[in-house]
Amino acid sequence: MELYKSEKFNPEELALLGRAIGTAAQGTIVVGRDGRAISRYGKRALVVGIVSTGSTIMDVRLIPLIALRDFAKKKGYPFAYVYYYGGVRVEISGIEVDEVNAILNNRAFVEAPPNDIGATVYYPNALDDMLHEIFKHYEFKVGGKALVDCMNTPAVLLFPRLSDRFGFEVELMNDMMTTYLPPKPKEVFLQKLAKGDYDFGLRFRPDGVVEVYRNEKVKEFNSLWKFLDYIGKF
């Protein structure tokens, strides 16, 4: 669930938000981000706040939000994700948004003593591990050709691994995940999909949802597992 949105980059706000998240969680929190430089800096500010409460960070760095949801669920940890989409945004899961906001509004933060400041554990292979689990589970082949709109998100990192594994061709658009230019609008994707020789279309939104276009129908999924269960029936 979205916890925070700001058109301007405000590291002080993000650090306070981190203190509220760490106070609510009091344990290990998975933290990831998208490819924008501002998201990297925003994640740093958030982490400073979280570890100040004594909570531990599992930093998975650059990862698509749709994959982070599955990874954190498998690990059994809450997560916080920093990304840019019309401003800096923070999504959390496994922690109640109302609880975090109440702690933030009342400034009721846990203050860890210097010797108990939380640690940061780097886990850069989270996406690889997630895909490894997926590839062990699924054996199907899709075939055909897909138009994939990455919407300038780290979803581009899923390809060509997904397409190679499941046997379909891919044409990517909006695959510049570090740019600040807005992605080409949805209408461009739909027009290209209608006029091109594609069997289906995929559109990976910044909020961690993939839209699947096939036979004039659209389905939405916020999990790679659910998405693959669906395309496995093609």
Phi and psi restraints in degrees (value plus and minus 20) as a CYANA .aco file:
   2 GLU   PHI     -88.2   -48.2
   2 GLU   PSI     109.1   149.1
   3 LEU   PHI    -123.6   -83.6
   3 LEU   PSI     -51.0   -11.0
   4 TYR   PHI    -170.2  -130.2
   4 TYR   PSI     122.6   162.6
   5 LYS   PHI    -169.0  -129.0
   5 LYS   PSI     114.2   154.2
   6 SER   PHI    -168.4  -128.4
   6 SER   PSI     111.6   151.6
   7 GLU   PHI     -89.2   -49.2
   7 GLU   PSI     -44.8    -4.8
   8 LYS   PHI    -128.2   -88.2
   8 LYS   PSI     126.4   166.4
   9 PHE   PHI     -97.7   -57.7
   9 PHE   PSI      99.0   139.0
  10 ASN   PHI    -151.0  -111.0
  10 ASN   PSI      72.4   112.4
  11 PRO   PHI     -83.1   -43.1
  11 PRO   PSI     -49.9    -9.9
  12 GLU   PHI     -84.5   -44.5
  12 GLU   PSI     -62.9   -22.9
  13 GLU   PHI     -82.5   -42.5
  13 GLU   PSI     -61.5   -21.5
  14 LEU   PHI     -88.1   -48.1
  14 LEU   PSI     -56.1   -16.1
  15 ALA   PHI     -85.7   -45.7
  15 ALA   PSI     -61.7   -21.7
  16 LEU   PHI     -84.7   -44.7
  16 LEU   PSI     -60.0   -20.0
  17 LEU   PHI     -81.3   -41.3
  17 LEU   PSI     -61.2   -21.2
  18 GLY   PHI     -80.8   -40.8
  18 GLY   PSI     -59.7   -19.7
  19 ARG   PHI     -83.4   -43.4
  19 ARG   PSI     -58.0   -18.0
  20 ALA   PHI     -89.4   -49.4
  20 ALA   PSI     -60.4   -20.4
  21 ILE   PHI     -84.2   -44.2
  21 ILE   PSI     -65.8   -25.8
  22 GLY   PHI     -83.6   -43.6
  22 GLY   PSI     -58.0   -18.0
  23 THR   PHI     -84.8   -44.8
  23 THR   PSI     -61.2   -21.2
  24 ALA   PHI     -90.3   -50.3
  24 ALA   PSI     -58.4   -18.4
  25 ALA   PHI    -101.1   -61.1
  25 ALA   PSI     -67.3   -27.3
  26 GLN   PHI      25.9    65.9
  26 GLN   PSI      39.5    79.5
  27 GLY   PHI     159.0   199.0
  27 GLY   PSI    -170.5  -130.5
  28 THR   PHI    -109.5   -69.5
  28 THR   PSI     114.7   154.7
  29 ILE   PHI    -147.1  -107.1
  29 ILE   PSI     108.3   148.3
  30 VAL   PHI    -102.0   -62.0
  30 VAL   PSI     111.9   151.9
  31 VAL   PHI    -147.7  -107.7
  31 VAL   PSI     111.4   151.4
  32 GLY   PHI    -159.5  -119.5
  32 GLY   PSI     157.8   197.8
  33 ARG   PHI    -174.9  -134.9
  33 ARG   PSI     150.0   190.0
  34 ASP   PHI    -113.2   -73.2
  34 ASP   PSI    -187.7  -147.7
  35 GLY   PHI    -105.8   -65.8
  35 GLY   PSI     -25.3    14.7
  36 ARG   PHI     -91.7   -51.7
  36 ARG   PSI     123.2   163.2
  37 ALA   PHI     -80.6   -40.6
  37 ALA   PSI     -57.7   -17.7
  38 ILE   PHI     -85.4   -45.4
  38 ILE   PSI     -49.6    -9.6
  39 SER   PHI     -91.6   -51.6
  39 SER   PSI     -56.1   -16.1
  40 ARG   PHI     -82.9   -42.9
  40 ARG   PSI     -64.9   -24.9
  41 TYR   PHI     -88.6   -48.6
  41 TYR   PSI     -57.6   -17.6
  42 GLY   PHI     -84.8   -44.8
  42 GLY   PSI     -58.7   -18.7
  43 LYS   PHI     -85.2   -45.2
  43 LYS   PSI     -58.4   -18.4
  44 ARG   PHI     -80.0   -40.0
  44 ARG   PSI     -65.0   -25.0
  45 ALA   PHI     -83.7   -43.7
  45 ALA   PSI     -62.3   -22.3
  46 LEU   PHI     -81.2   -41.2
  46 LEU   PSI     -63.6   -23.6
  47 VAL   PHI     -84.6   -44.6
  47 VAL   PSI     -59.7   -19.7
  48 VAL   PHI     -76.5   -36.5
  48 VAL   PSI     -62.7   -22.7
  49 GLY   PHI     -87.6   -47.6
  49 GLY   PSI     -61.8   -21.8
  50 ILE   PHI     -84.2   -44.2
  50 ILE   PSI     -69.1   -29.1
  51 VAL   PHI     -88.5   -48.5
  51 VAL   PSI     -41.7    -1.7
  52 SER   PHI     -85.8   -45.8
  52 SER   PSI     -36.8     3.2
  53 THR   PHI    -113.1   -73.1
  53 THR   PSI     -24.0    16.0
  54 GLY   PHI      76.3   116.3
  54 GLY   PSI     -25.8    14.2
  55 SER   PHI     -94.0   -54.0
  55 SER   PSI     133.3   173.3
  56 THR   PHI    -121.2   -81.2
  56 THR   PSI     121.4   161.4
  57 ILE   PHI    -123.2   -83.2
  57 ILE   PSI     111.2   151.2
  58 MET   PHI    -124.0   -84.0
  58 MET   PSI      81.3   121.3
  59 ASP   PHI    -109.9   -69.9
  59 ASP   PSI      88.0   128.0
  60 VAL   PHI    -115.4   -75.4
  60 VAL   PSI     -20.3    19.7
  61 ARG   PHI      40.8    80.8
  61 ARG   PSI    -150.3  -110.3
  62 LEU   PHI    -101.1   -61.1
  62 LEU   PSI     100.5   140.5
  63 ILE   PHI    -181.0  -141.0
  63 ILE   PSI     125.0   165.0
  64 PRO   PHI     -86.1   -46.1
  64 PRO   PSI     121.7   161.7
  65 LEU   PHI     -80.6   -40.6
  65 LEU   PSI     -57.8   -17.8
  66 ILE   PHI     -82.6   -42.6
  66 ILE   PSI     -52.5   -12.5
  67 ALA   PHI     -99.4   -59.4
  67 ALA   PSI     -54.9   -14.9
  68 LEU   PHI     -83.3   -43.3
  68 LEU   PSI     -57.8   -17.8
  69 ARG   PHI     -77.2   -37.2
  69 ARG   PSI     -66.3   -26.3
  70 ASP   PHI     -88.7   -48.7
  70 ASP   PSI     -59.7   -19.7
  71 PHE   PHI     -83.4   -43.4
  71 PHE   PSI     -68.7   -28.7
  72 ALA   PHI     -84.6   -44.6
  72 ALA   PSI     -57.4   -17.4
  73 LYS   PHI     -83.3   -43.3
  73 LYS   PSI     -62.6   -22.6
  74 LYS   PHI     -84.2   -44.2
  74 LYS   PSI     -59.0   -19.0
  75 LYS   PHI     -94.9   -54.9
  75 LYS   PSI     -40.3    -0.3
  76 GLY   PHI      59.5    99.5
  76 GLY   PSI       6.2    46.2
  77 TYR   PHI    -137.5   -97.5
  77 TYR   PSI     131.6   171.6
  78 PRO   PHI     -89.9   -49.9
  78 PRO   PSI     142.8   182.8
  79 PHE   PHI    -158.0  -118.0
  79 PHE   PSI     140.0   180.0
  80 ALA   PHI    -152.7  -112.7
  80 ALA   PSI     114.2   154.2
  81 TYR   PHI    -148.6  -108.6
  81 TYR   PSI     109.9   149.9
  82 VAL   PHI    -128.2   -88.2
  82 VAL   PSI     106.3   146.3
  83 TYR   PHI    -168.5  -128.5
  83 TYR   PSI     146.7   186.7
  84 TYR   PHI    -133.7   -93.7
  84 TYR   PSI     105.5   145.5
  85 TYR   PHI    -178.9  -138.9
  85 TYR   PSI      72.1   112.1
  86 GLY   PHI      47.5    87.5
  86 GLY   PSI       5.7    45.7
  87 GLY   PHI     116.0   156.0
  87 GLY   PSI     153.1   193.1
  88 VAL   PHI    -101.2   -61.2
  88 VAL   PSI     110.0   150.0
  89 ARG   PHI    -148.1  -108.1
  89 ARG   PSI     132.4   172.4
  90 VAL   PHI    -150.0  -110.0
  90 VAL   PSI     105.6   145.6
  91 GLU   PHI    -130.3   -90.3
  91 GLU   PSI     121.2   161.2
  92 ILE   PHI    -148.6  -108.6
  92 ILE   PSI     139.1   179.1
  93 SER   PHI    -169.7  -129.7
  93 SER   PSI     126.8   166.8
  94 GLY   PHI      66.1   106.1
  94 GLY   PSI     -20.0    20.0
  95 ILE   PHI    -154.7  -114.7
  95 ILE   PSI     116.5   156.5
  96 GLU   PHI     -92.8   -52.8
  96 GLU   PSI     106.5   146.5
  97 VAL   PHI     -80.3   -40.3
  97 VAL   PSI     -62.1   -22.1
  98 ASP   PHI     -82.7   -42.7
  98 ASP   PSI     -57.5   -17.5
  99 GLU   PHI     -86.3   -46.3
  99 GLU   PSI     -63.8   -23.8
 100 VAL   PHI     -81.9   -41.9
 100 VAL   PSI     -64.3   -24.3
 101 ASN   PHI     -85.6   -45.6
 101 ASN   PSI     -57.1   -17.1
 102 ALA   PHI     -84.3   -44.3
 102 ALA   PSI     -63.3   -23.3
 103 ILE   PHI     -83.4   -43.4
 103 ILE   PSI     -61.9   -21.9
 104 LEU   PHI     -85.4   -45.4
 104 LEU   PSI     -65.5   -25.5
 105 ASN   PHI     -85.2   -45.2
 105 ASN   PSI     -54.9   -14.9
 106 ASN   PHI    -113.4   -73.4
 106 ASN   PSI     -22.4    17.6
 107 ARG   PHI      33.3    73.3
 107 ARG   PSI      18.8    58.8
 108 ALA   PHI    -113.6   -73.6
 108 ALA   PSI      39.4    79.4
 109 PHE   PHI    -104.6   -64.6
 109 PHE   PSI     126.5   166.5
 110 VAL   PHI     -95.2   -55.2
 110 VAL   PSI     113.1   153.1
 111 GLU   PHI    -132.4   -92.4
 111 GLU   PSI      84.4   124.4
 112 ALA   PHI     -96.1   -56.1
 112 ALA   PSI     118.3   158.3
 113 PRO   PHI     -84.7   -44.7
 113 PRO   PSI     139.2   179.2
 114 PRO   PHI     -71.0   -31.0
 114 PRO   PSI     -58.1   -18.1
 115 ASN   PHI     -95.0   -55.0
 115 ASN   PSI     -31.1     8.9
 116 ASP   PHI    -134.9   -94.9
 116 ASP   PSI      -3.2    36.8
 117 ILE   PHI     -79.9   -39.9
 117 ILE   PSI     118.8   158.8
 118 GLY   PHI     -84.9   -44.9
 118 GLY   PSI     130.6   170.6
 119 ALA   PHI    -111.1   -71.1
 119 ALA   PSI     139.8   179.8
 120 THR   PHI    -134.9   -94.9
 120 THR   PSI      99.3   139.3
 121 VAL   PHI    -126.1   -86.1
 121 VAL   PSI     100.8   140.8
 122 TYR   PHI    -106.4   -66.4
 122 TYR   PSI     111.8   151.8
 123 TYR   PHI    -154.0  -114.0
 123 TYR   PSI      54.2    94.2
 124 PRO   PHI     -94.0   -54.0
 124 PRO   PSI     -29.9    10.1
 125 ASN   PHI    -120.3   -80.3
 125 ASN   PSI       1.0    41.0
 126 ALA   PHI     -79.8   -39.8
 126 ALA   PSI     -64.1   -24.1
 127 LEU   PHI     -86.3   -46.3
 127 LEU   PSI     -62.5   -22.5
 128 ASP   PHI     -80.0   -40.0
 128 ASP   PSI     -63.0   -23.0
 129 ASP   PHI     -85.0   -45.0
 129 ASP   PSI     -58.9   -18.9
 130 MET   PHI     -84.6   -44.6
 130 MET   PSI     -65.0   -25.0
 131 LEU   PHI     -86.8   -46.8
 131 LEU   PSI     -54.9   -14.9
 132 HIS   PHI     -81.1   -41.1
 132 HIS   PSI     -63.4   -23.4
 133 GLU   PHI     -83.5   -43.5
 133 GLU   PSI     -61.0   -21.0
 134 ILE   PHI     -83.9   -43.9
 134 ILE   PSI     -65.1   -25.1
 135 PHE   PHI     -88.5   -48.5
 135 PHE   PSI     -46.1    -6.1
 136 LYS   PHI     -90.7   -50.7
 136 LYS   PSI     -47.0    -7.0
 137 HIS   PHI    -110.0   -70.0
 137 HIS   PSI     -57.1   -17.1
 138 TYR   PHI    -128.6   -88.6
 138 TYR   PSI     118.6   158.6
 139 GLU   PHI    -143.9  -103.9
 139 GLU   PSI     -19.5    20.5
 140 PHE   PHI     -92.9   -52.9
 140 PHE   PSI     144.4   184.4
 141 LYS   PHI    -144.1  -104.1
 141 LYS   PSI     113.0   153.0
 142 VAL   PHI    -109.7   -69.7
 142 VAL   PSI     -70.1   -30.1
 143 GLY   PHI      57.3    97.3
 143 GLY   PSI     152.1   192.1
 144 GLY   PHI      62.4   102.4
 144 GLY   PSI    -187.7  -147.7
 145 LYS   PHI    -150.6  -110.6
 145 LYS   PSI     117.6   157.6
 146 ALA   PHI    -140.3  -100.3
 146 ALA   PSI     122.0   162.0
 147 LEU   PHI    -114.2   -74.2
 147 LEU   PSI     101.1   141.1
 148 VAL   PHI    -136.5   -96.5
 148 VAL   PSI      97.5   137.5
 149 ASP   PHI    -117.0   -77.0
 149 ASP   PSI      87.6   127.6
 150 CYS   PHI    -102.2   -62.2
 150 CYS   PSI     -30.4     9.6
 151 MET   PHI      31.4    71.4
 151 MET   PSI      15.8    55.8
 152 ASN   PHI      38.1    78.1
 152 ASN   PSI      15.0    55.0
 153 THR   PHI    -131.9   -91.9
 153 THR   PSI     149.0   189.0
 154 PRO   PHI     -86.5   -46.5
 154 PRO   PSI     -18.3    21.7
 155 ALA   PHI     -77.1   -37.1
 155 ALA   PSI     -42.8    -2.8
 156 VAL   PHI     -80.1   -40.1
 156 VAL   PSI     -45.1    -5.1
 157 LEU   PHI     -89.6   -49.6
 157 LEU   PSI     -35.0     5.0
 158 LEU   PHI     -96.0   -56.0
 158 LEU   PSI     -35.6     4.4
 159 PHE   PHI    -138.0   -98.0
 159 PHE   PSI     122.5   162.5
 160 PRO   PHI    -108.8   -68.8
 160 PRO   PSI      -8.4    31.6
 161 ARG   PHI     -81.8   -41.8
 161 ARG   PSI     -64.2   -24.2
 162 LEU   PHI     -86.3   -46.3
 162 LEU   PSI     -64.9   -24.9
 163 SER   PHI     -88.2   -48.2
 163 SER   PSI     -58.0   -18.0
 164 ASP   PHI     -84.7   -44.7
 164 ASP   PSI     -63.0   -23.0
 165 ARG   PHI     -86.6   -46.6
 165 ARG   PSI     -61.5   -21.5
 166 PHE   PHI    -123.1   -83.1
 166 PHE   PSI     -10.1    29.9
 167 GLY   PHI      50.5    90.5
 167 GLY   PSI      21.8    61.8
 168 PHE   PHI    -152.7  -112.7
 168 PHE   PSI     131.2   171.2
 169 GLU   PHI     -99.8   -59.8
 169 GLU   PSI     134.2   174.2
 170 VAL   PHI    -155.3  -115.3
 170 VAL   PSI     117.2   157.2
 171 GLU   PHI    -138.5   -98.5
 171 GLU   PSI     101.9   141.9
 172 LEU   PHI    -115.7   -75.7
 172 LEU   PSI     128.1   168.1
 173 MET   PHI    -158.8  -118.8
 173 MET   PSI     137.2   177.2
 174 ASN   PHI      32.0    72.0
 174 ASN   PSI      29.7    69.7
 175 ASP   PHI    -122.7   -82.7
 175 ASP   PSI      -4.9    35.1
 176 MET   PHI    -112.0   -72.0
 176 MET   PSI      67.0   107.0
 177 MET   PHI     -95.8   -55.8
 177 MET   PSI     -31.5     8.5
 178 THR   PHI    -121.0   -81.0
 178 THR   PSI     -20.0    20.0
 179 THR   PHI    -101.0   -61.0
 179 THR   PSI     137.5   177.5
 180 TYR   PHI    -121.5   -81.5
 180 TYR   PSI     -22.2    17.8
 181 LEU   PHI     -88.9   -48.9
 181 LEU   PSI     119.1   159.1
 182 PRO   PHI     -86.6   -46.6
 182 PRO   PSI     127.0   167.0
 183 PRO   PHI     -85.6   -45.6
 183 PRO   PSI     135.1   175.1
 184 LYS   PHI     -77.8   -37.8
 184 LYS   PSI     121.3   161.3
 185 PRO   PHI     -86.9   -46.9
 185 PRO   PSI     146.3   186.3
 186 LYS   PHI     -76.8   -36.8
 186 LYS   PSI     -54.4   -14.4
 187 GLU   PHI     -81.8   -41.8
 187 GLU   PSI     -54.9   -14.9
 188 VAL   PHI     -86.0   -46.0
 188 VAL   PSI     -63.7   -23.7
 189 PHE   PHI     -79.6   -39.6
 189 PHE   PSI     -67.6   -27.6
 190 LEU   PHI     -84.9   -44.9
 190 LEU   PSI     -59.2   -19.2
 191 GLN   PHI     -85.7   -45.7
 191 GLN   PSI     -64.0   -24.0
 192 LYS   PHI     -85.4   -45.4
 192 LYS   PSI     -60.0   -20.0
 193 LEU   PHI     -83.4   -43.4
 193 LEU   PSI     -60.0   -20.0
 194 ALA   PHI     -90.5   -50.5
 194 ALA   PSI     -55.7   -15.7
 195 LYS   PHI    -111.7   -71.7
 195 LYS   PSI     -39.1     0.9
 196 GLY   PHI    -109.5   -69.5
 196 GLY   PSI     153.1   193.1
 197 ASP   PHI    -113.1   -73.1
 197 ASP   PSI      50.9    90.9
 198 TYR   PHI    -138.2   -98.2
 198 TYR   PSI     125.0   165.0
 199 ASP   PHI    -108.7   -68.7
 199 ASP   PSI     -47.1    -7.1
 200 PHE   PHI    -182.4  -142.4
 200 PHE   PSI     148.2   188.2
 201 GLY   PHI    -150.2  -110.2
 201 GLY   PSI     128.5   168.5
 202 LEU   PHI    -148.5  -108.5
 202 LEU   PSI     115.5   155.5
 203 ARG   PHI    -151.4  -111.4
 203 ARG   PSI      91.2   131.2
 204 PHE   PHI    -114.3   -74.3
 204 PHE   PSI      86.5   126.5
 205 ARG   PHI     -99.8   -59.8
 205 ARG   PSI     132.6   172.6
 206 PRO   PHI     -80.2   -40.2
 206 PRO   PSI     -43.9    -3.9
 207 ASP   PHI    -102.9   -62.9
 207 ASP   PSI      -6.4    33.6
 208 GLY   PHI      61.2   101.2
 208 GLY   PSI       7.6    47.6
 209 VAL   PHI    -139.0   -99.0
 209 VAL   PSI     115.1   155.1
 210 VAL   PHI    -125.8   -85.8
 210 VAL   PSI     109.5   149.5
 211 GLU   PHI    -117.5   -77.5
 211 GLU   PSI     109.7   149.7
 212 VAL   PHI    -130.6   -90.6
 212 VAL   PSI     100.9   140.9
 213 TYR   PHI    -128.6   -88.6
 213 TYR   PSI      99.9   139.9
 214 ARG   PHI    -179.1  -139.1
 214 ARG   PSI     112.2   152.2
 215 ASN   PHI      33.4    73.4
 215 ASN   PSI      23.5    63.5
 216 GLU   PHI      43.1    83.1
 216 GLU   PSI      -1.6    38.4
 217 LYS   PHI    -137.4   -97.4
 217 LYS   PSI     132.1   172.1
 218 VAL   PHI    -147.5  -107.5
 218 VAL   PSI     108.1   148.1
 219 LYS   PHI    -140.6  -100.6
 219 LYS   PSI     128.0   168.0
 220 GLU   PHI    -140.2  -100.2
 220 GLU   PSI     120.3   160.3
 221 PHE   PHI    -159.9  -119.9
 221 PHE   PSI     119.5   159.5
 222 ASN   PHI    -130.1   -90.1
 222 ASN   PSI      -2.7    37.3
 223 SER   PHI    -162.2  -122.2
 223 SER   PSI     117.7   157.7
 224 LEU   PHI     -82.9   -42.9
 224 LEU   PSI     -57.0   -17.0
 225 TRP   PHI     -82.0   -42.0
 225 TRP   PSI     -67.3   -27.3
 226 LYS   PHI     -86.1   -46.1
 226 LYS   PSI     -59.2   -19.2
 227 PHE   PHI     -80.9   -40.9
 227 PHE   PSI     -65.5   -25.5
 228 LEU   PHI     -92.5   -52.5
 228 LEU   PSI     -52.5   -12.5
 229 ASP   PHI     -77.9   -37.9
 229 ASP   PSI     -58.3   -18.3
 230 TYR   PHI     -93.3   -53.3
 230 TYR   PSI     -70.4   -30.4
 231 ILE   PHI     -91.6   -51.6
 231 ILE   PSI     -38.6     1.4
 232 GLY   PHI     -86.2   -46.2
 232 GLY   PSI     -34.8     5.2
 233 LYS   PHI    -112.3   -72.3
 233 LYS   PSI     -21.9    18.1
